[in-house]
Structure formats: structure tokens, C-alpha cells
Amino acid sequence: MPKVFVPQTPSRRVQGKWVTKYDLSSAEEHGTLVHLTDPGMITQGSMTRVINQLREKLRDYGPEDSIMAVGDPAVIGIAVHYAAQSHRTAGEVHLLRFDRIAKRYKRLAIQL
């Protein structure tokens, strides 16, 4: 089953709890959503931990998988880097971008 890796789920705090800002479920047509970071995890002092977590979770990134272009641009870039290093992809990474006109996620192949 293909996976859609979500670098950072857009979230906000409501009454002390993290709540997702957007419904990402329409991306599930491209695979099972895999959240790479927890809400509130990304701070100035946490990047080493974030990098290690992304490296581990993207270890088995495969040619049928995608990375959703959502969240902190630095974290998206790190995710693309580790996905491209997977021995299974030969440097090809797929990004999911939201098409506002079609109102759905579209898959974009990038050869690095």
C-alpha cells in the first residue's frame, strides 16, 4: 500500500490541546497518511531530533510513496532529501501538491 508522508501537520492549540487546522483526508486517495512529526515538535532547538525522526521514518520510502508539501519548508526539504536517498527510488521523489482549482491533491514526480 502506498504511503503519503506528512512532514508537519498544520495544527493550532485550542484550550491547551493540539487541533489539526485542515482536513488532509482527501490525500488518502494517494496512500495511507504517515505523520512524520508530532504537533508542536518543531522548534529552534529541536531540529536534530526532527532530522533523526525523519531519517528513521523515511528509511523505507518507495517509488509508490509521496511526500505531502505541507508544513515548515525546512522540514519538507529534509523529508525530500531522505526520500531521495532511499535505495528503492533511484533519486525520484513524488510530492503531493494541493490544486486549488481541482480541489484535490496532485502527484508531481521530481528526479534528483
N, C-alpha and C positions, 0 to 999 in steps of 0.2 A: 504494500500500500504506500503510495507517495506521501511525503510529509511536506508541510508548509511551516518553515521555521520563522517565528515571530521574534525579531531582535528585542523589541521593547513594546509591550502592550501599553497604549496610551491610557493612563489612569489618573485619577484625582482622589483626594481624600474627602470623604463625606462623613461627618460625625465620627472621626477617628478611624474609619475603615477605608481601604482602597477599593475604588469602584472603577470599572472599565468605562472609558469615555465613549467608545464606538463599538458597534456590533461588527465583529470580524467574521462572523459565521459564513458569509457568502463566499469567503476564500476557501471554504471546505470543499468546494467543487474541484479544487486542485490537490486536495490531500488533507490528512489529519493535521490540525494545528498543534505545533510544539512550541511552547513559550520558552525562550532562551534565558530570560531574566525575570526576576520577581518584581512586582511593583515597589517603587522606592529604593531599589537596589543600586541604581546608578547615581553615584555622587563623585565629586572630585577625588576623594581618597579611595574609591572602591574599584578603580579601573583594573588593577592587577587581578582582583577576584573575578571581575566580569570577563576579562580576557581568558582566564583559566576555565571558567564555566563554559564560555562559547566554544573554546577549543575542544573540550570534552564532549559537549552535546552535538557538535558538528562533525565529529570523527567519522561517522558512517554516512555522511551526506552522499547521496547518489544521484545519478543522472535524471531520475524521475522526480526529484525533490525540488523545492523552490524556497527562496527567502522572500518574505513579505517586506517591502520597502516601507517600514513604519517604525517610528521611534527616533531616538537620538542618531543623527547621521554618523557619528563616530562609531557607534555600536553596529550600525548597518554595515559600515566599511569593514570592520573587524570580522563580522559574520561572513561577508563575501570573501574576504581573504582566506579564512579557514575552509570554507566550502570549496574554493578553487584548489586548495591544496589536497583535497581528498584524492586518493589513488583511483577512485571509481569514476571521476568526472573528466579527466584529461584537461582540466582547466576551464571547463564550461560550467557556468553558473546560471541558474534561472531566477529572475526576480519577478515578483508579483507587484504590479502597479495598479492602483485604482483608476479606472477610466470613468470620469465624471459624466460623460455623455452617455456611455453604455450602461453606467451604474453597476459595474461588475469589475472584478479583478482580471487583468490580462497578464499572461506569462510572456516574459521577454528573455531570450537567451543571450548571454554575453560570453564570448570566448576570451579568456585572459591568458 
